[in-house]
Amino acid sequence: MKKRIIRTRLKGKYPRHKIRPGADSRLKKVFALIGSPEHKPFVPDKFQVEALKATRQSDCLVTVPTGAGKTWIAQQAIAEIFNAGGKSWYASPLKALSNATYLEFGEIFGPENAGILTGDRKENPDAPVIIGTTEVLRNQLYDAMHLGFTLPFDFVVLDEAHFLGDKDRGVVWEETIIYLPVRIPILLLSATIGNADQIAQWISSIRSKECRVIQEESRPVPLFPLFFHPSGTLFPLVSRPAGKQKPRMDKTVSLYVNTKRAPLLAPPNRLPPFGEILHVLKKFRLLPAICFLKSRADCDKALELCTENKILNPVHQERLSAQIEKLVLQNPHISKHRQLWHLEHLSLGSHHSGQLPAWKLILEKLMADGLLDVIFATSTVAAGVNFPARSIVMLNSDRFNGREFLPLNPTEFHQMAGRAGRRGMDKIGFAVILPGKFMDIRHIVKLIGLPSSNVNSQIRINFSMVLNLLLSHTPAEIETLLSKSFASFQFSKGKKANRNQNYSAYQYLVRDFYRHLHFLKENGFATETGELTDDGLWASQLRVDQPLVIAEGFRQNAFPQSDPALLAAAISIFVNEYETDDRIDTVYIPNKLLKIYRRLRKHLKPLSGRLIEQGFEVRPQYLRPMATLYAWATGYSWDKVLAVAELEAGNLVMLILRTADNLRHISGLKQYFPEAAASAQTALDLILRDPVVLEDT
């Protein structure tokens, strides 16, 4: 379809087209495929049948595109164990995923037969089907090794197994696989990864049994990439010449990319006109969509650009309003949310980690019910949250990894694109690429044709690991455990150690283990022979980020053990991850709070100094988190606590939840510090309330 392109100019020299909906004539046949497939009785795919068969005979690693149906395999395998009178453990990386799976498995197996263990929740822990986070499973393995009991499970599922390569949390997956008894079969479920065979070979080598790989490359719903020209015309992004599998940039798109001063959708530092973009997508039936943006702020700002996206269907409006009213009644705090109007009147939402848990849950339910047109989200949504969408829209070809922006790798791109096209709901899905300052179109075209990235070991030594291994192993035995690491296996297969090219991965891990052990010996947590002292024994139960610093606080009697609110405030300084200033209204800093803060700083300074001298990380200890948690624990309103914290709502929730996680570990020290343990338990009730936790949890 040819159309007249009208160019206009804004202030300055920035060229911009007037957006008018249009589509290249070649897309006519593609758009004709839009619609829902015929409803047919469910028939498992070949890979699902093969994977289920493999679980009966061996360990199994399933690696398939996002949305292909890997959860069905776990459900069927767990059902077989359940029907035989056995018990299963289903581990996932995210609490939200665990909560959703718990509800789903409760419906399948009966609520009395499903339990959940996520740290935040502990319900029906003796049930035959347990769902929880991988960290909780790893901690149960620590306890089993220490106390010498056998885990009462006959089957373990590790969902989202590609988290093995996660920089921050991959170590937990690796430890879990190493520590799991060989008698317990493992089913690993993953998005597509490049080195599945290598991972399976490693698992086979340390468990002395076969680990079968079940791979599926094809998507359940075909993906068609589109290029959104600034004029509003849609073009195919890639073409595949006859006989060639590798995608090639479409000629029209190539012409645009190679044009100097090509028109853009918006100036470099501004968002594109999403209201006009949605008008185009709606005209060609490409909604609902997930639009991935660079930052939380961009997700929120995008809503303000879509005020013309009115809901025209009165039936849709009525259903949406009724469902929102029902969900708000369950979570009254949401009734004041600043984006509620956009949700109800524009059918749009902003989903990111800065939002409250209840708000994100509402968006997820509305999207799952097909009541929203668009979700503006950061790329973290690509992993783990099941948003049904016909299209994904991408404005950036890079992704923030928590520290810096890096170009998307193939796995990250495929995970994002995997959200496009709903199995059983769509015949075809679309990835719509928007041009802009942070969009490298050549890179996206390259990613389309690349296989998923390899997963590499992220194991690292930390004090919590060393303390817990010393509970049940000698240093020599720990060396043997480290030889079983995926890092050691990869190095033996030719991959150089990333950390220090002069040492193998195994040698590096052993050296780092002894570096940690030496510090424990010097500071009274371990004996010269490598056994834990009494202090080391109870410190090992602090399975948190900074166990030694917190343990030192107890050794120095620096914590307010009899005051639950003050204890929660004191613990918060060890979990805070945000740089801040301590210029706080004095009304929020009572003298007793300031006194505890100064006492902690004084008593912890010597140990913190020794840690820093020997190259270990110690987080800065700010007063603001203490003031924030104390205000919340003593009954201040959520809005006032937000003002004290100077954080987004979602970040404040995370600060409180991390504090709660540390308090749970302290509550387990009743044998050693009964008063503090009791205060920690009381503190949990003070800080875990609406809107930090959902009412149904």
C-alpha positions in Angstrom: 0.0 0.0 0.0 1.5 3.3 -1.1 0.6 6.4 0.8 1.6 10.0 0.6 4.0 10.9 3.4 3.7 14.4 4.9 6.7 15.8 6.7 6.4 18.4 9.3 9.0 20.2 11.4 8.9 20.9 15.1 11.0 23.5 16.8 14.7 23.2 15.9 16.0 20.9 13.2 14.2 17.7 14.2 12.3 16.2 11.3 9.1 14.4 12.1 6.4 12.8 10.0 2.7 13.3 10.7 1.5 9.8 11.8 -1.2 8.4 9.6 -2.1 4.7 9.9 -0.8 2.7 6.9 0.6 -0.7 6.1 2.8 -2.0 3.3 0.9 -4.1 0.8 2.9 -7.2 1.6 1.4 -7.3 5.0 -2.1 -7.9 3.8 -1.7 -11.7 3.9 0.0 -11.5 7.2 -2.7 -9.4 8.8 -5.3 -11.8 7.4 -3.9 -14.4 9.8 -4.9 -12.4 12.9 -7.5 -14.1 14.9 -8.1 -17.0 17.2 -7.5 -20.6 16.3 -10.3 -23.1 16.4 -11.0 -24.5 19.8 -9.8 -28.0 19.9 -9.3 -30.5 22.8 -5.8 -30.2 24.2 -3.3 -32.5 22.7 0.2 -32.3 24.1 3.1 -31.6 21.8 5.7 -34.2 21.0 8.3 -32.5 23.1 5.9 -32.5 26.1 5.3 -36.2 25.8 9.0 -36.9 25.4 9.8 -34.8 28.4 7.2 -36.5 30.6 8.6 -39.9 29.6 12.1 -38.7 30.4 11.2 -37.7 33.9 10.2 -41.3 34.7 13.7 -42.5 33.8 16.2 -39.8 34.5 16.9 -36.2 35.3 15.6 -33.9 32.5 16.3 -30.4 31.2 13.5 -29.0 29.0 14.4 -25.9 27.0 11.7 -24.4 24.9 10.5 -21.0 23.7 8.6 -18.8 26.2 4.9 -19.7 26.2 5.5 -23.2 24.6 3.8 -25.0 27.5 6.6 -26.3 29.7 4.5 -26.0 32.9 2.2 -28.7 31.6 5.1 -31.2 31.9 5.7 -30.3 35.5 2.0 -30.6 36.3 1.8 -34.1 34.8 5.0 -35.3 36.3 4.0 -34.0 39.8 0.5 -35.7 39.3 2.2 -39.0 38.7 4.3 -38.7 41.9 1.2 -37.5 43.8 -0.9 -40.4 42.6 1.8 -42.8 43.7 1.8 -41.3 47.2 5.0 -39.3 46.8 5.9 -35.7 47.5 7.2 -33.0 45.1 8.9 -29.6 45.4 8.3 -26.9 42.7 10.9 -24.1 42.9 10.6 -20.8 41.0 12.7 -17.7 41.1 10.0 -15.2 41.9 7.5 -15.0 44.8 4.9 -13.8 42.4 5.4 -16.9 40.2 5.3 -19.1 43.3 2.0 -17.5 44.5 0.4 -18.0 41.1 1.6 -21.6 40.8 0.4 -22.3 44.4 -3.2 -21.2 43.4 -3.0 -23.2 40.2 -1.7 -26.3 41.9 -4.3 -25.9 44.7 -7.0 -26.2 42.0 -5.4 -29.2 40.4 -4.5 -31.2 43.5 -6.8 -29.8 46.1 -6.0 -26.9 48.5 -5.2 -29.4 51.3 -2.5 -31.0 49.1 -0.6 -27.9 48.1 1.7 -25.8 50.3 3.8 -22.7 49.8 7.2 -21.6 51.2 8.5 -18.3 50.0 9.8 -16.6 53.1 6.8 -14.2 53.0 4.4 -17.1 53.1 4.4 -20.5 55.0 1.3 -22.4 54.5 0.7 -26.2 54.7 4.4 -27.0 54.8 3.9 -30.7 55.1 1.7 -31.0 51.9 2.6 -33.5 49.2 3.1 -30.7 46.7 5.2 -27.7 47.9 5.7 -24.6 45.8 8.4 -22.1 46.8 11.4 -20.0 45.9 14.7 -21.7 45.0 16.3 -19.9 48.0 14.0 -21.7 50.4 14.8 -25.1 48.8 18.5 -24.4 49.0 18.2 -23.5 52.7 16.3 -26.8 53.3 19.2 -28.6 51.7 21.6 -26.8 54.1 19.5 -28.0 57.1 19.3 -31.6 55.8 23.1 -31.8 55.4 23.6 -30.3 58.8 21.1 -32.3 60.7 21.6 -35.5 58.7 18.0 -36.0 57.8 16.6 -37.0 54.4 14.5 -34.5 52.5 10.9 -36.0 52.3 10.6 -35.4 48.6 10.6 -37.7 45.6 10.8 -35.2 42.8 12.0 -31.6 42.4 11.2 -29.1 39.6 13.5 -26.1 39.0 11.5 -23.7 37.0 13.1 -20.9 35.0 16.4 -22.9 35.1 18.2 -20.3 32.9 18.4 -18.3 36.1 21.5 -20.5 36.6 23.2 -17.8 34.6 21.8 -14.8 36.6 24.6 -12.7 37.9 23.0 -12.1 41.3 21.0 -15.3 42.0 22.5 -18.0 39.7 24.6 -19.2 42.6 21.5 -20.4 44.4 20.5 -22.6 41.4 24.0 -24.0 41.2 24.2 -24.8 44.9 20.8 -26.5 44.8 21.7 -28.8 41.9 25.0 -29.7 43.6 23.4 -30.4 47.0 20.3 -32.3 45.9 20.5 -36.0 46.7 20.9 -38.2 43.7 17.9 -40.3 44.6 15.6 -37.3 43.9 15.0 -36.8 40.2 15.2 -33.2 38.9 13.1 -31.6 36.1 14.6 -28.3 35.0 12.4 -26.1 32.9 13.9 -23.2 30.9 13.5 -20.8 28.2 15.6 -21.6 25.2 19.3 -21.6 26.0 22.3 -22.1 23.8 24.3 -24.7 25.8 21.6 -27.0 27.2 23.7 -30.0 26.3 26.6 -28.7 28.3 24.5 -28.0 31.4 23.0 -31.6 31.1 26.5 -33.1 30.8 27.6 -31.2 34.0 24.5 -32.4 35.9 25.1 -36.0 34.7 28.8 -35.8 35.7 28.1 -34.7 39.3 25.0 -36.9 39.9 26.3 -40.0 38.1 23.0 -40.5 36.2 21.7 -39.4 32.8 20.2 -35.9 32.4 18.2 -35.9 29.2 17.8 -32.7 27.2 14.4 -32.1 25.5 14.6 -29.1 23.1 12.0 -27.4 21.0 13.0 -24.5 18.8 9.7 -23.6 17.1 7.3 -21.1 18.7 3.8 -22.3 19.5 2.6 -19.1 17.8 4.6 -17.8 14.8 6.2 -14.4 15.4 6.2 -11.7 12.7 8.5 -8.7 13.2 7.2 -5.3 12.1 8.9 -1.9 11.6 6.9 1.2 12.6 7.9 3.9 10.2 7.6 7.4 11.7 4.9 8.2 9.1 2.7 5.6 10.7 3.2 3.0 8.0 4.0 -0.6 9.1 6.6 -2.5 7.1 8.0 -6.0 7.4 11.2 -5.7 9.5 13.0 -8.6 7.8 12.9 -10.6 4.7 14.1 -14.2 4.1 15.3 -14.7 0.5 14.6 -18.1 -0.9 17.1 -20.8 0.3 18.4 -18.6 3.2 17.3 -19.1 6.8 19.1 -16.1 8.2 16.8 -13.1 8.3 17.8 -10.0 6.4 16.7 -6.5 7.0 13.9 -5.5 4.7 15.0 -3.1 1.9 12.6 -0.4 2.9 13.8 -0.6 6.5 17.4 -0.6 5.3 16.8 2.5 3.3 15.5 4.2 6.4 18.4 3.0 8.6 20.9 4.3 6.0 19.3 7.7 5.5 21.1 10.6 7.1 18.9 12.6 9.4 16.1 10.1 8.9 12.8 11.3 10.5 12.2 10.1 14.1 9.1 9.5 16.1 10.3 11.9 18.8 13.3 14.0 19.7 16.2 12.0 21.2 15.3 12.8 24.9 11.5 12.5 24.6 9.1 9.6 24.4 7.3 9.0 21.0 3.7 9.9 20.7 2.3 6.7 22.0 -1.3 7.8 21.7 -0.9 8.1 17.9 1.1 4.8 17.8 -1.7 3.0 19.7 -4.2 4.4 17.1 -2.2 2.7 14.4 -1.8 -0.6 16.3 -5.5 -0.6 17.1 -6.5 0.0 13.4 -4.6 -3.1 12.3 -5.8 -5.3 15.2 -2.4 -5.6 16.8 -3.6 -5.1 20.4 -3.4 -6.1 23.2 0.3 -5.2 23.5 3.1 -5.1 25.9 5.3 -2.0 25.3 8.8 -2.4 26.8 10.4 0.8 27.9 13.7 1.8 29.3 12.7 3.0 32.8 9.9 3.1 35.3 9.6 6.8 34.7 9.1 6.3 31.0 6.3 3.7 31.7 4.5 6.2 33.9 5.0 9.1 31.4 3.8 7.0 28.5 0.3 6.9 30.1 0.0 10.7 29.9 0.6 10.5 26.1 -2.4 8.2 25.5 -5.3 10.2 26.9 -7.2 9.9 23.6 -7.2 6.1 23.8 -10.9 6.1 24.8 -12.8 2.9 25.2 -15.4 2.8 22.5 -17.1 -0.5 23.3 -19.6 0.1 26.1 -19.6 -3.7 27.0 -15.9 -3.6 27.3 -16.1 -0.5 29.5 -18.7 -2.1 31.7 -16.7 -5.3 32.2 -13.5 -3.4 32.9 -15.1 -1.1 35.4 -16.8 -4.0 37.2 -13.6 -6.0 37.5 -11.6 -2.9 38.7 -14.3 -2.2 41.3 -14.1 -5.8 42.5 -10.3 -5.8 42.7 -10.1 -2.4 44.5 -12.5 -3.6 47.1 -10.1 -6.4 47.8 -7.2 -3.9 48.0 -8.7 -0.6 49.2 -5.3 1.2 49.2 -5.4 1.1 45.4 -8.5 3.3 45.3 -6.2 6.3 45.6 -3.7 5.2 43.0 -2.7 8.0 40.7 -3.0 5.8 37.6 -6.4 4.3 38.4 -8.2 6.7 36.0 -5.9 5.6 33.1 -6.7 2.0 33.9 -10.4 2.4 33.9 -11.0 5.0 31.2 -8.1 4.3 28.8 -7.6 0.5 29.3 -3.8 1.2 29.9 -1.5 0.4 32.7 2.1 0.9 33.9 3.8 -2.2 35.4 7.3 -2.0 37.0 9.1 -2.7 40.2 8.3 0.8 41.5 4.6 -0.1 41.8 2.8 -1.7 44.7 2.4 -5.5 44.6 -1.4 -5.1 44.7 -1.3 -2.7 41.7 0.8 -5.1 39.7 -1.5 -8.0 40.5 -4.5 -6.0 39.3 -2.8 -5.3 36.0 -1.9 -8.9 35.6 -5.4 -10.1 36.2 -7.0 -7.5 33.9 -4.5 -8.3 31.2 -5.1 -12.1 31.6 -8.9 -11.4 31.3 -8.3 -9.5 28.0 -9.5 -6.2 29.4 -6.5 -4.0 28.8 -5.2 -2.7 25.5 -1.6 -2.0 26.5 0.8 -2.5 29.4 3.8 -0.2 29.5 6.5 -2.2 31.3 10.2 -2.5 31.9 12.0 -5.5 30.4 12.0 -7.4 33.8 8.3 -8.3 33.0 9.7 -10.5 30.2 10.9 -13.0 32.7 8.2 -14.7 34.7 5.0 -12.8 34.4 2.4 -14.3 32.1 0.9 -11.4 30.2 -1.2 -12.6 27.3 -0.6 -10.2 24.4 -0.9 -10.2 20.6 2.1 -7.9 20.2 5.1 -6.7 21.9 6.4 -3.2 21.2 10.1 -2.3 21.6 11.6 1.2 21.8 15.1 0.1 23.0 17.6 -2.5 21.9 19.4 -2.4 25.2 18.4 -3.4 28.8 19.3 -2.2 32.3 20.8 -5.1 34.2 20.7 -3.3 37.6 24.1 -1.6 37.1 24.3 -0.4 33.5 22.6 -0.5 30.1 23.9 -3.3 27.8 22.7 -4.4 24.4 20.1 -7.1 24.5 21.4 -10.6 24.2 19.6 -13.3 22.2 18.0 -14.9 25.2 16.7 -11.5 26.5 15.2 -10.7 23.1 13.6 -14.1 22.7 12.1 -13.8 26.2 10.6 -10.4 25.4 9.4 -11.6 22.0 8.0 -14.8 23.6 5.3 -12.7 25.1 3.8 -12.0 21.7 1.2 -14.4 20.5 -1.1 -16.1 23.0 -1.2 -19.9 22.7 -4.8 -21.0 22.0 -5.8 -17.3 21.6 -3.7 -16.1 18.6 -2.7 -17.6 15.3 0.2 -15.1 15.0 2.1 -12.7 17.2 4.0 -9.5 16.3 7.1 -7.7 17.5 6.8 -4.0 16.6 10.1 -2.2 16.4 10.0 1.6 17.0 12.9 3.7 15.7 14.7 6.0 18.1 17.9 7.1 19.8 18.2 3.8 21.8 17.0 1.5 19.1 19.8 -0.3 17.1 17.6 -1.8 14.3 20.6 -3.7 12.9 21.1 -5.3 16.3 17.5 -6.4 16.6 17.6 -8.0 13.1 20.7 -9.8 14.1 19.1 -11.1 17.3 16.1 -12.5 15.4 18.4 -14.9 13.6 20.6 -15.9 16.5 20.1 -18.9 18.8 19.6 -18.2 22.5 22.7 -17.2 24.6 24.7 -19.7 26.5 24.2 -19.9 30.3 27.5 -19.5 32.2 28.2 -20.3 35.9 27.7 -17.4 38.3 28.8 -19.2 41.5 30.6 -17.2 44.0 31.7 -17.7 47.6 29.9 -15.7 50.4 30.0 -15.9 54.2 26.5 -17.5 54.4 27.5 -20.3 52.1 30.8 -21.0 53.9 29.1 -20.9 57.4 26.4 -23.3 56.2 28.8 -25.7 54.5 31.0 -25.8 57.6 28.0 -27.0 59.6 28.3 -30.4 57.8 31.6 -30.5 55.9 35.3 -30.2 56.6 37.3 -27.8 54.5 38.6 -30.7 52.4 35.0 -31.9 51.8 34.0 -28.4 50.7 36.9 -28.4 48.2 35.3 -31.5 46.7 31.9 -29.8 46.5 33.5 -26.9 44.7 35.0 -29.2 42.2 31.5 -30.2 41.3 30.6 -26.6 40.4 29.4 -25.7 36.9 32.2 -23.2 36.8 34.8 -25.9 37.2 33.0 -28.1 34.6 33.0 -25.2 32.1 36.6 -24.4 32.6 37.5 -28.1 32.1 35.7 -27.9 28.7 37.8 -24.9 27.6 36.1 -21.9 29.0 38.5 -19.5 30.8 37.7 -18.3 34.2 36.3 -14.8 34.0 37.7 -13.7 37.4 41.4 -14.4 37.0 43.0 -15.9 33.9 45.9 -17.3 36.0 43.7 -19.8 37.8 41.1 -22.3 36.9 37.6 -21.7 38.1 38.0 -24.4 40.7 41.3 -23.0 41.9 39.7 -19.6 42.2 36.8 -20.9 44.1 39.0 -22.8 46.5 41.2 -19.8 47.1 38.2 -17.6 47.7 36.7 -20.2 50.1 39.9 -20.2 52.2 39.9 -16.4 52.1 36.5 -16.4 53.7 37.4 -19.2 56.1 40.5 -17.3 57.2 38.4 -14.3 58.1 35.9 -16.5 60.1 38.9 -17.9 62.0 40.4 -14.5 62.8 37.1 -13.2 64.1 36.0 -16.0 66.3 33.4 -17.7 64.0 35.5 -20.8 63.2 38.3 -22.7 64.9 41.8 -23.2 63.5 40.7 -26.7 62.3 37.8 -25.2 60.3 35.0 -26.1 62.7 32.4 -23.6 63.6 32.6 -22.0 67.1 29.4 -21.4 69.1 29.1 -18.0 67.5 29.6 -19.6 64.0 26.8 -22.1 64.7 24.1 -19.5 65.4 25.5 -17.1 62.8 25.1 -19.8 60.1 21.3 -19.5 60.6 21.4 -15.9 59.4 21.1 -16.8 55.7 21.1 -13.2 54.6 23.4 -10.8 52.7 25.4 -9.6 55.6 25.4 -12.4 58.2 28.7 -11.4 59.9 27.8 -7.8 60.4 24.4 -8.7 62.0 26.1 -11.4 64.1 28.6 -8.9 65.3 25.7 -6.6 66.4 24.4 -9.4 68.6 27.9 -10.2 69.9 28.3 -6.6 70.9 24.8 -6.3 72.3 24.2 -3.4 70.0 20.6 -4.3 68.9 17.5 -3.1 70.8 16.4 -6.7 71.5 13.3 -5.9 73.6 11.7 -3.3 71.3 10.2 -4.8 68.1 9.8 -1.5 66.2 13.4 -0.4 67.0 14.7 -3.8 66.1 13.0 -3.7 62.7 14.5 -0.2 62.2 18.0 -1.4 63.2 17.9 -4.3 60.8 16.8 -2.2 57.9 20.2 -0.6 57.5 21.7 -3.9 56.5 19.3 -4.5 53.6 19.1 -1.0 52.2 20.4 -0.8 48.6 19.8 2.8 47.8 22.2 5.7 48.3 20.5 8.4 50.3 21.1 11.4 52.5 20.2 11.6 56.1 18.6 15.1 56.2 15.3 14.0 57.7 12.6 15.9 59.6 13.5 15.4 63.3 10.0 14.4 64.1 10.8 11.1 62.5 14.1 10.6 64.5 13.2 10.2 68.2 16.2 10.2 70.5 16.1 6.4 71.1 16.3 5.8 67.4 19.3 8.1 67.0 20.9 6.5 70.0 20.6 3.0 68.5 21.9 4.2 65.2 25.0 5.7 66.7 25.5 2.6 68.9 25.4 0.3 65.9 27.8 2.4 64.0 30.2 2.5 66.9 30.1 -1.2 67.7 30.2 -2.4 64.1 32.9 -0.1 62.9 35.9 -2.4 63.9 34.5 -5.5 62.1 33.3 -3.5 59.1 36.8 -2.0 58.8 38.4 -5.4 58.9 36.0 -6.7 56.2 36.8 -3.7 53.9 40.5 -4.1 54.5 40.4 -7.7 53.3 38.3 -6.9 50.2 34.8 -7.8 51.4 31.8 -5.7 50.6 30.1 -3.8 53.4 27.1 -1.7 52.6 26.9 1.9 53.8 24.8 2.3 56.9 22.3 5.2 56.5 19.9 6.6 59.0 17.0 7.2 56.6 16.1 3.5 56.2 16.0 3.3 60.1 13.7 6.3 60.3 11.5 4.8 57.5 11.0 1.4 59.1 10.5 2.9 62.5 7.8 5.2 61.2 6.1 2.3 59.5 6.4 -0.1 62.5 5.0 2.5 64.8 1.9 3.1 62.8 2.5 6.1 60.5 0.4 6.2 57.3 1.8 4.9 54.1 1.9 8.3 52.5 3.9 9.7 55.4 6.3 6.8 55.4 6.8 7.3 51.6 7.7 10.9 52.3 10.3 9.8 54.9 11.8 7.2 52.7 12.0 9.3 49.5 11.5 6.1 47.5 9.0 4.9 45.0 6.3 2.8 46.5 7.6 -0.4 45.0 11.1 0.3 46.3 9.8 1.0 49.8 7.9 -2.3 49.7 11.2 -4.1 48.8 13.0 -2.4 51.7 10.3 -3.6 54.1 10.2 -7.1 52.6 14.0 -7.5 52.8 13.9 -6.3 56.4 11.2 -8.8 57.1 13.3 -11.6 55.6 16.2 -10.7 57.9 13.8 -10.6 60.9 12.6 -14.1 60.1 16.1 -15.4 60.3 16.6 -13.6 63.6 13.3 -15.1 64.9 14.9 -18.5 64.4 17.7 -17.7 67.0 15.4 -18.2 70.0 17.8 -20.8 71.5 20.5 -18.1 71.6 18.7 -14.8 71.8 15.2 -15.5 73.0 14.2 -11.9 73.6 15.4 -10.7 70.2 13.8 -13.7 68.5 10.4 -12.9 70.1 10.8 -9.2 69.2 11.6 -10.1 65.6 8.5 -12.2 65.4 6.4 -9.3 66.7 8.1 -6.9 64.4 7.0 -9.0 61.4 3.3 -8.3 62.4 4.0 -4.6 62.7 5.6 -4.2 59.2 3.8 -6.8 57.1 0.5 -5.1 56.5 -1.4 -3.5 53.6 -0.2 -2.3 51.2 3.1 -4.2 51.6 1.4 -7.6 51.5 -1.8 -8.5 49.7 -4.8 -9.3 51.9 -5.2 -12.8 50.3 -1.7 -13.7 51.3 
